[in-house]
Amino acid sequence: MTAPVQRLAPPRTQEVADRVFAYVQPDGGWCLNNAGILAGEGVTALVDTAATERRSLALRDAVRSVTPHAPRYVVNTHFHGDHTFGNYVFTPGAVVVGHERTRTEMTEAGLHLTGLWPDVEWGDLVLDPPSVTYRDRLTLHVGGIEAELVHVGPAHTTNDTVVWLPAQRVLFTGDLVMAGVTPFCPMGSVAGSLEAIARLRGFGAETLVTGHGPVCGPEVFDVAESYLRWVHELAVAGDAAGLSPLEVARETDLGEYAELLDSERLVPNLHRAYAEVRGARRGAPMDIGALFGEMIEHHGRLPACHA
């Protein structure tokens, strides 16, 4: 059974600082990510693209609405297709930049995401991974806007990049933090996510453009931390009781987290937490296809993807 059709608000371009814009795609659920536009003097950069050809072309139109300069750089915050599949719309004019593992994992994953939701109109996608990679930290100078790319993690994935604008006090978090949306870390680490969030607090950001959901402030850290600690506690108790992650998810009252979008992510998150409780290294590969199948079983249908 597929999810019912839902009408969503159109994407919006929101200025969050002088010449810095968030491109927000409601409602922020599966594959409806945010992007950023840095419209410097004579130079433009993007933070992430979009999942489908249609949505990436709409992002291109949004860029043109705020600056006459096509992007020189496209920064990918991690390898997931909703943030990277639209890279090719902006190249060869733009250079795609990302963590070294973003290139590796994007190449290995290919267009696998499209197979999870075959009914989505993905368009004629062409995989275009980063051609410039970094390991720990890299600074881009975008026409007077200084953008610090910092690798944190494993957290959401093994290859998370946050983009910090120190002069503007704006932080693009990628999916390491999401606003009003359930965290998702089966490809990264629960413990690593908590450490990464503590590190992000140290930036002193006033405005956060998260990977999904509305523009917000640092209060979003509190929700993510609380949820992740809760998942860890569930895993410790469930493992001690001899219960599987799916059994724990079935028995668990979501409580205050029921209002977060895509709550079915509890199942794969528990699998990662269980693995860490049992001593697995952070970011160790897991069978994501199997976890996705369990998530569907728990949810009762394929999760909604409105890309």
C-alpha positions in Angstrom: 0.0 0.0 0.0 1.3 3.4 -0.9 0.9 6.6 1.1 -2.1 8.9 0.2 -1.4 11.8 -2.2 -0.7 15.0 -0.2 -0.7 18.6 -1.5 2.4 20.5 -0.3 3.3 24.1 -0.3 5.8 25.1 -3.1 9.5 25.6 -2.3 10.4 29.1 -1.0 13.5 31.1 -1.1 14.2 32.9 2.3 16.9 35.4 2.9 18.6 34.5 6.2 21.4 37.0 6.1 22.8 39.5 3.6 23.1 37.7 0.3 22.6 34.3 2.0 19.4 32.4 1.2 17.7 29.2 2.3 15.8 27.2 -0.3 13.2 25.4 1.7 11.1 22.5 0.3 8.0 21.8 2.4 7.1 19.6 4.2 10.7 18.5 4.8 9.8 14.8 4.7 11.5 12.0 2.8 13.6 13.5 -0.1 12.3 17.0 0.4 15.5 18.6 1.5 16.7 22.2 1.9 19.5 23.9 -0.1 21.4 27.1 0.4 22.3 29.9 -2.0 25.4 32.1 -1.2 25.0 35.0 -3.6 28.4 36.7 -3.2 29.8 39.6 -5.2 30.2 38.2 -8.7 30.4 34.6 -7.4 27.6 32.2 -6.3 27.7 28.9 -4.4 25.1 26.3 -3.6 24.8 24.2 -0.6 23.2 20.9 -1.9 20.8 20.4 -4.8 17.6 18.4 -4.9 16.3 14.9 -5.5 14.6 15.1 -8.9 15.3 16.8 -12.2 12.2 18.9 -11.9 13.0 20.1 -8.4 16.6 20.8 -9.3 15.5 22.9 -12.3 13.2 24.8 -9.9 16.2 25.4 -7.6 18.1 26.7 -10.6 15.3 29.2 -11.2 15.4 30.2 -7.6 19.1 30.9 -7.9 18.5 33.1 -11.0 15.8 35.0 -9.0 18.4 36.3 -6.5 21.6 36.6 -8.5 22.7 36.9 -12.1 25.6 34.6 -11.5 25.3 30.9 -12.0 26.9 28.8 -9.2 30.6 28.4 -9.3 30.6 25.9 -6.5 28.1 23.2 -5.4 28.8 21.9 -1.9 27.3 18.5 -1.0 26.7 18.0 2.7 26.7 14.2 2.3 26.1 11.6 -0.3 22.3 11.0 -0.1 20.5 11.5 -3.4 18.0 14.1 -2.3 21.0 16.4 -1.7 23.1 15.4 -4.6 21.1 14.1 -7.6 20.6 17.6 -9.0 24.4 18.3 -9.1 24.4 17.7 -12.9 22.0 20.5 -13.5 24.7 23.0 -12.4 27.7 21.4 -14.0 30.0 21.7 -16.0 29.7 25.4 -15.0 30.1 24.6 -11.3 32.6 22.6 -9.4 31.1 20.1 -7.0 32.8 20.0 -3.6 32.4 17.5 -0.8 34.1 15.3 1.8 36.3 12.6 0.3 33.9 9.9 1.5 31.0 11.7 -0.1 32.5 11.1 -3.5 33.2 7.4 -2.6 29.8 6.6 -1.1 27.9 8.5 -3.7 29.7 6.6 -6.4 29.0 3.3 -4.7 25.3 4.0 -4.0 24.6 5.3 -7.5 20.9 5.9 -8.1 19.8 3.3 -5.6 17.5 5.8 -3.9 15.3 5.9 -7.0 14.5 2.2 -6.5 13.1 2.7 -3.1 10.3 5.0 -4.5 9.8 3.8 -8.1 6.7 5.9 -8.6 8.5 9.2 -8.1 9.2 11.1 -11.4 13.0 11.3 -10.9 13.7 12.6 -14.4 16.8 11.9 -16.5 19.3 11.8 -13.6 23.0 11.8 -14.2 25.3 11.0 -11.2 27.8 13.8 -10.7 29.9 13.3 -7.6 32.3 15.8 -6.1 35.3 16.5 -8.2 37.0 18.5 -5.4 37.2 16.7 -2.1 38.6 17.5 1.3 39.3 15.5 4.5 38.9 17.7 7.6 38.2 21.3 6.8 38.1 23.6 3.7 37.3 27.3 3.3 35.5 28.7 0.2 35.6 32.4 -0.5 32.4 33.2 -2.3 32.6 36.8 -3.4 33.1 38.2 0.1 31.2 35.4 1.9 33.6 33.1 3.8 32.2 29.6 4.0 33.9 27.1 6.2 33.3 23.4 5.3 33.8 21.2 8.3 33.6 17.4 8.4 31.8 16.0 11.5 30.9 12.5 12.2 30.2 9.7 11.6 26.8 11.1 12.5 24.0 11.2 9.9 26.4 9.4 7.6 30.2 8.9 7.6 30.7 11.9 5.4 28.7 14.8 6.9 29.8 18.3 6.0 28.4 21.4 7.7 28.8 24.8 6.2 29.5 27.6 8.6 29.4 31.3 7.8 31.1 33.0 10.7 30.4 36.6 9.7 26.7 35.9 9.3 26.4 33.4 12.2 24.6 31.0 9.8 25.1 27.3 9.9 24.0 24.9 7.2 23.8 21.5 9.0 22.9 19.1 6.3 20.9 16.2 7.7 22.9 16.0 10.9 20.1 18.2 12.3 16.6 18.5 10.9 13.8 20.8 12.1 10.5 19.1 13.0 11.7 15.9 11.3 12.9 12.6 12.9 16.7 12.2 13.0 18.0 9.4 10.8 21.4 7.8 11.5 21.5 4.1 10.4 24.3 5.0 8.0 26.3 6.9 10.6 26.2 6.8 14.4 23.9 7.6 17.3 26.8 8.4 19.6 28.6 10.2 16.9 25.5 12.3 16.2 25.4 13.4 19.8 29.1 14.3 19.7 28.7 16.2 16.5 25.7 18.2 17.8 27.8 19.2 20.8 30.5 20.4 18.4 28.0 22.3 16.4 26.8 24.2 19.5 30.3 25.5 19.8 30.0 27.5 16.6 27.6 29.9 18.2 25.2 30.0 15.2 22.2 32.2 15.5 20.4 30.8 12.4 20.4 27.2 11.3 19.4 26.0 7.8 18.9 22.3 8.5 18.8 19.5 6.0 15.0 19.3 6.2 12.3 21.5 7.7 12.0 25.2 8.4 14.8 27.7 9.1 15.3 27.7 12.9 17.6 28.6 15.7 19.9 26.6 17.9 16.9 25.3 19.9 16.7 22.5 17.3 19.8 21.0 18.9 17.8 20.2 22.1 15.2 18.2 20.2 17.8 16.1 18.3 19.8 15.4 21.4 16.8 14.4 23.4 15.6 12.0 20.7 19.0 10.4 20.1 19.5 9.8 23.9 16.0 8.3 24.0 16.9 5.9 21.1 20.1 4.9 22.9 18.2 4.2 26.1 15.6 2.1 24.2 18.4 0.1 22.6 20.1 -0.6 25.9 16.9 -1.8 27.6 15.7 -3.7 24.5 19.0 -5.5 24.0 19.1 -6.4 27.7 15.6 -7.8 27.4 16.4 -9.9 24.4 14.0 -7.9 22.1 14.7 -7.0 18.5 14.8 -3.4 17.3 11.5 -4.0 15.5 9.9 -5.5 18.6 11.0 -2.5 20.7 9.6 -0.1 18.1 6.3 -1.9 18.2 6.1 -1.6 21.9 7.3 2.0 22.2 5.0 5.0 22.7 6.6 7.8 20.7 5.3 10.4 23.2 6.8 13.8 22.5 8.4 12.6 19.3 5.2 11.5 17.7 4.9 15.0 16.1 8.1 14.7 14.2 7.8 13.8 10.6 8.7 10.3 9.4 8.6 8.7 12.9 9.0 5.3 11.3 12.7 6.0 11.2 12.8 4.7 14.8 13.3 1.2 13.4 16.5 1.8 11.5 17.8 4.2 14.2 17.3 1.4 16.8 19.3 -1.0 14.6 22.2 1.5 14.6 21.9 2.0 18.3 21.8 -1.8 19.0 24.9 -2.2 16.9 26.8 0.4 18.9 25.6 -1.0 22.2 27.1 -4.3 21.0 30.4 -2.7 20.2 30.2 -2.0 16.4 32.3 0.8 15.2 30.6 4.1 14.2 29.6 4.1 10.6 30.1 0.4 10.1 28.0 -0.7 7.0 24.6 -2.1 7.6 22.1 -3.7 5.3 20.0 -0.6 4.5 17.7 -2.5 2.2 16.8 -4.9 5.0 16.3 -2.0 7.5 14.1 -0.2 5.0 12.0 -3.3 4.7 11.6 -3.6 8.4 10.6 0.1 8.5 7.9 -0.5 5.9 6.7 -3.5 7.9 6.5 -1.4 11.1 4.9 1.6 9.3 2.3 -0.6 7.4 3.1 0.9 4.0 5.9 2.6 2.0 6.7 5.9 3.7 5.5 8.9 1.7 8.0 10.5 -0.6 6.7 13.6 -2.4 9.8 14.4 -4.4 
